[in-house]
Amino acid sequence: MDQFRGLFVKLDQNNDGFISLSELHREMSKHGILAADAKVQNVIDSYDNDNNGVLDYDEFLSYMMDREKNWKIYFHHLDKNKCGVIDQEDIICLFKELGVLISKANAKKVIQMMDTDNSMTVDWDEFLQHVILKPVDTIGELVSSWKHSLVFNVGESRALAIEFPEDNSGVGAWRTFVLGAGLADAVSRTATAPIDRLKTQLQFYGSKAFSQGFQEIRSGGLRSMWQGNAVNVLKGTPQSTLQCLVYAQMKVSIQDRSQKNLSVRQRFGLGCVSGAVAHAVFYPLEVLKVRLNLQRVGTNHGVVACARSIYRHESLSSFYRGFKPSILCMIPYAGVECAVHQSIVNWAQSDPTYSSDSMLFFFSFVAFACGQMTSYPLAVIRTQQQAQAFSSHSQATSGVLQGLLGIYQKHGLRGYYNGMGASFVRAVPCALMNLILTRTFENLFSSTET
Protein backbone atom coordinates (compact mmCIF):
# COMPACT_ATOMS: atom_id res chain seq x y z
CA MET A 1 0.00 0.00 0.00
CA ASP A 2 2.86 2.37 0.80
CA GLN A 3 4.28 2.02 -2.72
CA PHE A 4 0.89 2.91 -4.21
CA ARG A 5 0.62 5.95 -1.91
CA GLY A 6 4.06 7.09 -3.05
CA LEU A 7 3.08 6.55 -6.67
CA PHE A 8 -0.10 8.59 -6.18
CA VAL A 9 1.90 11.49 -4.71
CA LYS A 10 4.35 11.29 -7.63
CA LEU A 11 1.57 11.44 -10.23
CA ASP A 12 -0.32 14.23 -8.45
CA GLN A 13 2.04 16.90 -9.72
CA ASN A 14 -0.11 19.89 -8.76
CA ASN A 15 -0.73 18.48 -5.25
CA ASP A 16 -4.51 18.90 -5.42
CA GLY A 17 -5.23 15.40 -4.07
CA PHE A 18 -6.41 14.07 -7.45
CA ILE A 19 -4.86 12.51 -10.54
CA SER A 20 -6.12 14.07 -13.74
CA LEU A 21 -6.23 12.57 -17.20
CA SER A 22 -3.28 14.71 -18.31
CA GLU A 23 -1.17 13.71 -15.28
CA LEU A 24 -1.81 10.01 -15.85
CA HIS A 25 -1.23 10.36 -19.58
CA ARG A 26 2.07 12.16 -19.02
CA GLU A 27 3.40 9.21 -17.01
CA MET A 28 2.08 6.48 -19.34
CA SER A 29 3.35 8.20 -22.50
CA LYS A 30 6.91 8.01 -21.13
CA HIS A 31 6.80 4.32 -21.95
CA GLY A 32 6.45 5.12 -25.66
CA ILE A 33 3.16 3.33 -26.31
CA LEU A 34 0.96 4.74 -29.06
CA ALA A 35 -2.18 3.43 -27.38
CA ALA A 36 -1.60 5.53 -24.25
CA ASP A 37 -4.40 8.01 -25.09
CA ALA A 38 -7.09 5.33 -25.28
CA LYS A 39 -5.71 3.47 -22.25
CA VAL A 40 -5.73 6.56 -20.04
CA GLN A 41 -9.28 7.48 -20.98
CA ASN A 42 -10.38 3.91 -20.30
CA VAL A 43 -8.81 4.02 -16.82
CA ILE A 44 -10.60 7.25 -15.94
CA ASP A 45 -13.93 5.96 -17.29
CA SER A 46 -13.63 2.65 -15.39
CA TYR A 47 -12.50 3.88 -11.97
CA ASP A 48 -13.91 7.41 -11.67
CA ASN A 49 -16.84 6.39 -9.50
CA ASP A 50 -18.11 9.93 -8.81
CA ASN A 51 -17.76 10.98 -12.47
CA ASN A 52 -15.77 14.13 -11.75
CA GLY A 53 -13.14 13.38 -14.43
CA VAL A 54 -10.27 12.72 -11.99
CA LEU A 55 -9.14 9.93 -9.64
CA ASP A 56 -8.90 10.41 -5.88
CA TYR A 57 -6.64 8.12 -3.83
CA ASP A 58 -9.30 5.46 -3.16
CA GLU A 59 -10.19 5.26 -6.87
CA PHE A 60 -6.51 5.14 -7.83
CA LEU A 61 -5.88 2.43 -5.23
CA SER A 62 -8.72 0.36 -6.66
CA TYR A 63 -7.11 0.65 -10.10
CA MET A 64 -3.70 -0.38 -8.72
CA MET A 65 -5.13 -3.35 -6.79
CA ASP A 66 -6.90 -4.66 -9.89
CA ARG A 67 -3.72 -4.39 -11.95
CA GLU A 68 -1.66 -6.03 -9.23
CA LYS A 69 -4.08 -8.97 -9.08
CA ASN A 70 -4.15 -9.42 -12.87
CA TRP A 71 -0.40 -9.16 -13.37
CA LYS A 72 0.24 -11.51 -10.44
CA ILE A 73 -1.49 -14.20 -12.47
CA TYR A 74 0.66 -13.38 -15.50
CA PHE A 75 3.83 -13.41 -13.37
CA HIS A 76 3.11 -16.93 -12.09
CA HIS A 77 2.46 -18.00 -15.68
CA LEU A 78 5.83 -16.60 -16.77
CA ASP A 79 7.66 -18.26 -13.89
CA LYS A 80 7.75 -21.70 -15.53
CA ASN A 81 9.86 -23.47 -12.89
CA LYS A 82 8.00 -21.81 -9.98
CA CYS A 83 11.19 -20.46 -8.40
CA GLY A 84 9.74 -17.01 -7.69
CA VAL A 85 11.72 -15.15 -10.37
CA ILE A 86 11.70 -14.73 -14.16
CA ASP A 87 14.90 -15.44 -16.09
CA GLN A 88 16.01 -15.35 -19.74
CA GLU A 89 14.66 -18.84 -20.46
CA ASP A 90 11.23 -17.78 -19.21
CA ILE A 91 11.28 -14.80 -21.61
CA ILE A 92 12.31 -17.00 -24.55
CA CYS A 93 9.52 -19.46 -23.68
CA LEU A 94 6.96 -16.63 -23.49
CA PHE A 95 7.88 -15.32 -26.94
CA LYS A 96 7.62 -18.83 -28.38
CA GLU A 97 4.11 -19.19 -26.95
CA LEU A 98 3.13 -16.04 -28.85
CA GLY A 99 4.65 -17.29 -32.10
CA VAL A 100 7.75 -15.06 -31.96
CA LEU A 101 11.33 -16.33 -31.70
CA ILE A 102 13.82 -14.23 -29.76
CA SER A 103 17.58 -14.62 -29.39
CA LYS A 104 19.28 -15.00 -26.00
CA ALA A 105 20.89 -11.59 -26.45
CA ASN A 106 17.50 -9.90 -26.75
CA ALA A 107 16.01 -11.99 -23.94
CA LYS A 108 18.81 -10.62 -21.78
CA LYS A 109 17.86 -7.07 -22.79
CA VAL A 110 14.25 -7.71 -21.81
CA ILE A 111 15.37 -8.91 -18.38
CA GLN A 112 17.59 -5.84 -17.99
CA MET A 113 14.57 -3.58 -18.65
CA MET A 114 13.03 -4.87 -15.40
CA ASP A 115 16.02 -5.96 -13.31
CA THR A 116 16.83 -3.24 -10.77
CA ASP A 117 19.36 -5.17 -8.63
CA ASN A 118 21.50 -6.52 -11.51
CA SER A 119 20.78 -10.13 -10.59
CA MET A 120 19.73 -10.99 -14.19
CA THR A 121 16.45 -12.28 -12.77
CA VAL A 122 13.19 -10.45 -12.11
CA ASP A 123 11.26 -10.99 -8.89
CA TRP A 124 7.62 -10.01 -8.33
CA ASP A 125 8.37 -6.52 -6.97
CA GLU A 126 10.58 -5.68 -9.97
CA PHE A 127 8.00 -7.04 -12.41
CA LEU A 128 5.17 -5.08 -10.77
CA GLN A 129 7.21 -1.88 -10.82
CA HIS A 130 7.85 -2.41 -14.54
CA VAL A 131 4.23 -3.01 -15.59
CA ILE A 132 2.13 -1.13 -13.04
CA LEU A 133 1.86 2.09 -15.07
CA LYS A 134 2.67 0.70 -18.52
CA PRO A 135 -0.40 1.19 -20.74
CA VAL A 136 -0.62 -2.55 -21.45
CA ASP A 137 -3.28 -4.95 -20.19
CA THR A 138 -2.22 -8.31 -21.63
CA ILE A 139 0.94 -10.33 -22.11
CA GLY A 140 0.65 -9.80 -25.87
CA GLU A 141 0.66 -6.01 -25.45
CA LEU A 142 3.60 -6.23 -23.02
CA VAL A 143 5.60 -8.30 -25.52
CA SER A 144 4.79 -5.77 -28.26
CA SER A 145 6.15 -2.97 -26.06
CA TRP A 146 9.34 -4.97 -25.46
CA LYS A 147 9.77 -5.57 -29.18
CA HIS A 148 9.25 -1.86 -29.83
CA SER A 149 11.95 -0.96 -27.28
CA LEU A 150 14.38 -3.49 -28.74
CA VAL A 151 13.96 -2.09 -32.25
CA PHE A 152 14.57 1.55 -31.35
CA ASN A 153 17.22 0.95 -28.70
CA VAL A 154 19.53 -1.00 -31.02
CA GLY A 155 18.93 1.42 -33.86
CA GLU A 156 18.32 -1.27 -36.45
CA SER A 157 16.03 -1.20 -39.44
CA ARG A 158 12.51 -0.26 -38.47
CA ALA A 159 11.31 -3.00 -40.83
CA LEU A 160 12.81 -5.63 -38.51
CA ALA A 161 10.53 -6.14 -35.53
CA ILE A 162 12.92 -8.62 -33.94
CA GLU A 163 15.60 -11.03 -35.14
CA PHE A 164 15.07 -14.77 -35.34
CA PRO A 165 17.59 -17.30 -33.94
CA GLU A 166 19.11 -20.00 -36.08
CA ASP A 167 18.21 -22.96 -33.89
CA ASN A 168 14.47 -22.91 -34.60
CA SER A 169 12.34 -23.32 -37.69
CA GLY A 170 10.64 -20.00 -37.05
CA VAL A 171 7.27 -21.09 -38.47
CA GLY A 172 5.25 -19.22 -35.85
CA ALA A 173 7.50 -16.18 -36.06
CA TRP A 174 7.25 -15.97 -39.83
CA ARG A 175 3.50 -16.47 -39.72
CA THR A 176 3.17 -13.55 -37.29
CA PHE A 177 5.51 -11.40 -39.38
CA VAL A 178 3.90 -12.13 -42.73
CA LEU A 179 0.35 -11.70 -41.45
CA GLY A 180 1.00 -8.65 -39.29
CA ALA A 181 3.68 -6.72 -41.17
CA GLY A 182 2.43 -7.96 -44.54
CA LEU A 183 -1.12 -6.73 -44.07
CA ALA A 184 0.11 -3.43 -42.64
CA ASP A 185 2.50 -3.00 -45.57
CA ALA A 186 -0.24 -3.74 -48.11
CA VAL A 187 -2.63 -1.23 -46.53
CA SER A 188 0.00 1.53 -46.28
CA ARG A 189 1.21 1.00 -49.85
CA THR A 190 -2.34 1.03 -51.20
CA ALA A 191 -3.31 4.15 -49.24
CA THR A 192 -0.28 6.09 -50.48
CA ALA A 193 -0.17 4.63 -54.03
CA PRO A 194 -1.24 7.90 -55.76
CA ILE A 195 1.67 9.78 -54.15
CA ASP A 196 4.09 6.99 -55.08
CA ARG A 197 2.93 7.07 -58.70
CA LEU A 198 3.29 10.87 -58.76
CA LYS A 199 6.85 10.51 -57.46
CA THR A 200 7.73 8.07 -60.27
CA GLN A 201 6.22 10.35 -62.91
CA LEU A 202 8.08 13.38 -61.52
CA GLN A 203 11.35 11.45 -61.65
CA PHE A 204 10.75 10.61 -65.31
CA TYR A 205 8.80 13.54 -66.77
CA GLY A 206 9.81 16.34 -64.42
CA SER A 207 7.29 19.17 -63.89
CA LYS A 208 5.19 17.91 -66.83
CA ALA A 209 3.99 15.09 -64.55
CA PHE A 210 1.40 17.35 -62.90
CA SER A 211 -0.42 18.30 -66.10
CA GLN A 212 -0.26 14.72 -67.30
CA GLY A 213 -1.66 13.50 -63.99
CA PHE A 214 -4.67 15.83 -64.24
CA GLN A 215 -5.34 14.63 -67.79
CA GLU A 216 -5.27 11.00 -66.66
CA ILE A 217 -7.70 11.70 -63.81
CA ARG A 218 -10.10 13.37 -66.25
CA SER A 219 -9.94 10.47 -68.69
CA GLY A 220 -9.56 7.50 -66.33
CA GLY A 221 -10.97 8.76 -63.06
CA LEU A 222 -9.36 8.56 -59.62
CA ARG A 223 -8.87 4.84 -60.10
CA SER A 224 -6.08 5.57 -62.56
CA MET A 225 -3.93 6.89 -59.70
CA TRP A 226 -3.64 3.33 -58.35
CA GLN A 227 -2.22 1.98 -61.60
CA GLY A 228 0.73 -0.29 -60.77
CA ASN A 229 -0.21 -0.67 -57.11
CA ALA A 230 -0.94 -4.40 -57.41
CA VAL A 231 2.64 -5.29 -58.31
CA ASN A 232 3.93 -2.87 -55.67
CA VAL A 233 1.95 -4.71 -52.98
CA LEU A 234 2.93 -8.06 -54.47
CA LYS A 235 6.66 -7.41 -54.04
CA GLY A 236 6.55 -5.56 -50.71
CA THR A 237 6.10 -8.30 -48.10
CA PRO A 238 8.12 -11.08 -49.82
CA GLN A 239 11.05 -8.71 -50.32
CA SER A 240 10.96 -7.54 -46.70
CA THR A 241 10.65 -11.13 -45.49
CA LEU A 242 13.67 -12.28 -47.50
CA GLN A 243 15.70 -9.31 -46.29
CA CYS A 244 14.77 -10.11 -42.68
CA LEU A 245 15.77 -13.76 -43.13
CA VAL A 246 19.16 -12.97 -44.69
CA TYR A 247 19.87 -10.22 -42.15
CA ALA A 248 18.87 -12.37 -39.18
CA GLN A 249 20.90 -15.40 -40.22
CA MET A 250 24.05 -13.33 -40.84
CA LYS A 251 23.57 -11.43 -37.58
CA VAL A 252 23.19 -14.59 -35.49
CA SER A 253 26.27 -16.09 -37.17
CA ILE A 254 28.37 -13.02 -36.34
CA GLN A 255 27.09 -12.78 -32.76
CA ASP A 256 27.75 -16.47 -32.13
CA ARG A 257 31.40 -15.94 -33.08
CA SER A 258 31.97 -12.62 -31.32
CA GLN A 259 29.47 -12.95 -28.42
CA LYS A 260 28.95 -9.18 -28.71
CA ASN A 261 26.24 -6.86 -30.01
CA LEU A 262 26.72 -5.63 -33.55
CA SER A 263 28.56 -2.36 -34.08
CA VAL A 264 27.13 0.41 -36.28
CA ARG A 265 29.57 -0.58 -39.03
CA GLN A 266 28.49 -4.22 -38.87
CA ARG A 267 24.78 -3.28 -38.95
CA PHE A 268 25.46 -1.11 -41.97
CA GLY A 269 27.27 -3.96 -43.74
CA LEU A 270 24.58 -6.53 -42.97
CA GLY A 271 21.85 -4.10 -44.01
CA CYS A 272 23.55 -3.50 -47.36
CA VAL A 273 24.13 -7.20 -48.06
CA SER A 274 20.65 -8.36 -47.02
CA GLY A 275 19.05 -5.45 -48.86
CA ALA A 276 21.06 -6.14 -52.01
CA VAL A 277 20.12 -9.84 -52.03
CA ALA A 278 16.40 -9.18 -51.58
CA HIS A 279 16.53 -6.28 -54.03
CA ALA A 280 18.19 -8.43 -56.70
CA VAL A 281 15.64 -11.23 -56.35
CA PHE A 282 12.59 -8.96 -56.63
CA TYR A 283 14.02 -6.25 -58.89
CA PRO A 284 12.01 -7.32 -61.98
CA LEU A 285 8.83 -6.49 -60.07
CA GLU A 286 10.22 -3.02 -59.38
CA VAL A 287 10.76 -2.52 -63.12
CA LEU A 288 7.20 -3.67 -63.80
CA LYS A 289 5.87 -1.22 -61.20
CA VAL A 290 7.68 1.70 -62.82
CA ARG A 291 6.48 0.72 -66.29
CA LEU A 292 2.87 0.45 -65.09
CA ASN A 293 3.14 3.77 -63.24
CA LEU A 294 4.26 5.48 -66.43
CA GLN A 295 1.81 3.85 -68.82
CA ARG A 296 -0.97 6.11 -70.01
CA VAL A 297 -4.53 5.35 -68.97
CA GLY A 298 -6.16 2.93 -71.39
CA THR A 299 -2.94 1.18 -72.38
CA ASN A 300 -2.62 -0.76 -69.11
CA HIS A 301 -3.54 -4.43 -69.51
CA GLY A 302 -2.15 -5.75 -66.24
CA VAL A 303 1.08 -7.04 -64.75
CA VAL A 304 1.32 -10.22 -66.83
CA ALA A 305 0.70 -8.36 -70.09
CA CYS A 306 3.37 -5.79 -69.20
CA ALA A 307 5.91 -8.51 -68.39
CA ARG A 308 5.08 -10.36 -71.62
CA SER A 309 5.51 -7.15 -73.63
CA ILE A 310 8.96 -6.49 -72.13
CA TYR A 311 10.06 -10.08 -72.83
CA ARG A 312 8.82 -10.08 -76.43
CA HIS A 313 9.87 -6.60 -77.58
CA GLU A 314 13.01 -6.08 -75.51
CA SER A 315 14.99 -8.79 -73.69
CA LEU A 316 15.36 -10.52 -70.34
CA SER A 317 18.07 -8.01 -69.40
CA SER A 318 15.41 -5.27 -69.53
CA PHE A 319 13.99 -6.64 -66.29
CA TYR A 320 17.22 -5.45 -64.65
CA ARG A 321 17.52 -2.02 -66.26
CA GLY A 322 18.76 0.51 -63.71
CA PHE A 323 20.01 -2.18 -61.35
CA LYS A 324 23.50 -0.67 -61.04
CA PRO A 325 22.39 2.80 -59.83
CA SER A 326 19.74 1.09 -57.70
CA ILE A 327 22.38 -0.93 -55.82
CA LEU A 328 24.69 2.08 -55.58
CA CYS A 329 21.73 4.06 -54.20
CA MET A 330 21.36 1.65 -51.29
CA ILE A 331 24.89 2.24 -49.95
CA PRO A 332 24.73 5.98 -49.13
CA TYR A 333 21.06 5.70 -48.17
CA ALA A 334 21.53 2.80 -45.73
CA GLY A 335 24.82 4.15 -44.38
CA VAL A 336 23.63 7.71 -43.73
CA GLU A 337 20.25 6.63 -42.33
CA CYS A 338 21.83 4.09 -40.00
CA ALA A 339 24.54 6.48 -38.76
CA VAL A 340 22.15 9.41 -38.22
CA HIS A 341 19.50 7.26 -36.53
CA GLN A 342 22.03 5.59 -34.22
CA SER A 343 23.59 8.92 -33.24
CA ILE A 344 20.23 10.56 -32.49
CA VAL A 345 18.92 7.57 -30.50
CA ASN A 346 22.11 7.38 -28.42
CA TRP A 347 21.64 11.05 -27.57
CA ALA A 348 17.93 10.65 -26.88
CA GLN A 349 18.42 7.75 -24.47
CA SER A 350 19.96 10.15 -21.96
CA ASP A 351 16.59 11.90 -21.49
CA PRO A 352 13.28 9.98 -21.05
CA THR A 353 11.48 12.95 -22.62
CA TYR A 354 12.81 11.90 -26.00
CA SER A 355 11.84 8.21 -25.76
CA SER A 356 8.16 8.61 -26.62
CA ASP A 357 6.72 7.17 -29.83
CA SER A 358 6.26 10.59 -31.40
CA MET A 359 9.88 11.61 -30.76
CA LEU A 360 11.28 8.27 -31.94
CA PHE A 361 9.16 8.51 -35.06
CA PHE A 362 10.45 12.04 -35.68
CA PHE A 363 14.05 10.86 -35.24
CA SER A 364 13.44 8.03 -37.72
CA PHE A 365 12.03 10.51 -40.23
CA VAL A 366 15.09 12.77 -39.84
CA ALA A 367 17.34 9.75 -40.52
CA PHE A 368 15.19 8.79 -43.52
CA ALA A 369 15.36 12.35 -44.90
CA CYS A 370 19.14 12.47 -44.58
CA GLY A 371 19.47 9.13 -46.36
CA GLN A 372 17.10 10.23 -49.12
CA MET A 373 18.92 13.49 -49.80
CA THR A 374 22.30 11.79 -50.19
CA SER A 375 21.08 8.99 -52.49
CA TYR A 376 18.13 10.49 -54.38
CA PRO A 377 19.99 11.44 -57.62
CA LEU A 378 20.81 7.75 -58.09
CA ALA A 379 17.12 6.89 -57.56
CA VAL A 380 16.19 9.30 -60.37
CA ILE A 381 18.74 7.67 -62.70
CA ARG A 382 17.34 4.25 -61.77
CA THR A 383 13.81 5.29 -62.78
CA GLN A 384 15.09 6.84 -66.00
CA GLN A 385 16.88 3.64 -66.96
CA GLN A 386 14.00 1.37 -65.91
CA ALA A 387 11.75 3.26 -68.33
CA GLN A 388 14.12 3.13 -71.32
CA ALA A 389 12.69 1.66 -74.54
CA PHE A 390 9.28 2.46 -73.09
CA SER A 391 8.79 6.08 -74.08
CA SER A 392 10.12 8.45 -76.67
CA HIS A 393 10.92 10.87 -73.84
CA SER A 394 13.66 8.55 -72.65
CA GLN A 395 17.25 8.92 -73.75
CA ALA A 396 19.43 5.80 -73.82
CA THR A 397 21.89 5.89 -70.96
CA SER A 398 23.89 2.85 -69.92
CA GLY A 399 26.10 4.28 -67.18
CA VAL A 400 25.58 6.17 -63.94
CA LEU A 401 27.84 9.08 -64.93
CA GLN A 402 26.17 9.38 -68.32
CA GLY A 403 22.79 9.40 -66.60
CA LEU A 404 23.87 12.16 -64.21
CA LEU A 405 25.08 14.31 -67.09
CA GLY A 406 21.89 13.68 -69.08
CA ILE A 407 19.64 14.77 -66.19
CA TYR A 408 21.72 17.91 -65.61
CA GLN A 409 21.60 18.90 -69.29
CA LYS A 410 17.84 18.44 -69.43
CA HIS A 411 16.67 19.69 -66.02
CA GLY A 412 19.68 21.24 -64.27
CA LEU A 413 20.54 20.53 -60.63
CA ARG A 414 16.85 20.51 -59.76
CA GLY A 415 16.39 17.44 -61.92
CA TYR A 416 18.39 15.32 -59.48
CA TYR A 417 15.66 15.80 -56.89
CA ASN A 418 12.49 15.59 -58.98
CA GLY A 419 9.83 13.85 -56.90
CA MET A 420 11.71 13.97 -53.59
CA GLY A 421 9.02 16.18 -52.05
CA ALA A 422 6.39 13.57 -52.93
CA SER A 423 8.64 10.92 -51.39
CA PHE A 424 8.77 12.86 -48.11
CA VAL A 425 5.00 13.47 -48.14
CA ARG A 426 4.36 9.75 -48.66
CA ALA A 427 6.85 8.64 -46.00
CA VAL A 428 5.00 10.11 -43.00
CA PRO A 429 1.53 8.51 -43.41
CA CYS A 430 3.08 5.30 -44.78
CA ALA A 431 5.38 4.85 -41.78
CA LEU A 432 2.65 5.77 -39.28
CA MET A 433 0.22 3.27 -40.77
CA ASN A 434 2.90 0.58 -40.83
CA LEU A 435 3.81 1.19 -37.19
CA ILE A 436 0.24 1.30 -35.86
CA LEU A 437 -1.22 -1.45 -38.03
CA THR A 438 1.68 -3.86 -37.50
CA ARG A 439 1.19 -3.67 -33.73
CA THR A 440 -2.56 -3.93 -34.07
CA PHE A 441 -2.36 -7.01 -36.28
CA GLU A 442 0.34 -8.61 -34.12
CA ASN A 443 -1.73 -8.16 -30.96
CA LEU A 444 -4.77 -9.50 -32.79
CA PHE A 445 -2.98 -12.63 -34.04
CA SER A 446 -1.23 -13.18 -30.69
CA SER A 447 -4.51 -12.99 -28.73
CA THR A 448 -6.16 -15.27 -31.27
CA GLU A 449 -3.43 -17.90 -30.92
CA THR A 450 -3.40 -17.75 -27.12
ABEGO torsion letter per residue (X at the ends): XAAAAAAAAAABAAGAGBBBAAAAAAAAAAAGBAAAAAAAAAAAAAABAAGAGBBBAAAAAAAAAAAAAAAAAAAAAABAAGAGBBBAAAAAAAAAAAGBBBBAAAAAAAAAAABAAGAGBBBAAAAAAAAAABBBABAAAAAAAAAAAAAAAAGBBAABABBBBAABAGAAAAAAAAAAAAAAAAAAAAAAAAAAAAAAAAAAAEAAAAAAAAAAAAAAEAAAAABGAAAAAAAAAAAAAAAAAAAAAAAAAAAAAAGBBBBAAAAAAAAAAAAAAAAAAAAAAAAAAAAAAABBBGABAEAAAAAAAAAAABBAAAAABGAAAAAAAAAAAAAAAAAAAAAAAAAAAABAAAABAAAAAAAAAAAAAAAAAAAAAAAAAAAAAAABGABAABBBBABAAAAAAAAAAAAEAAAAABGAAAAAAAAAAAAAAAAAAAAAAAAAAAAAAX
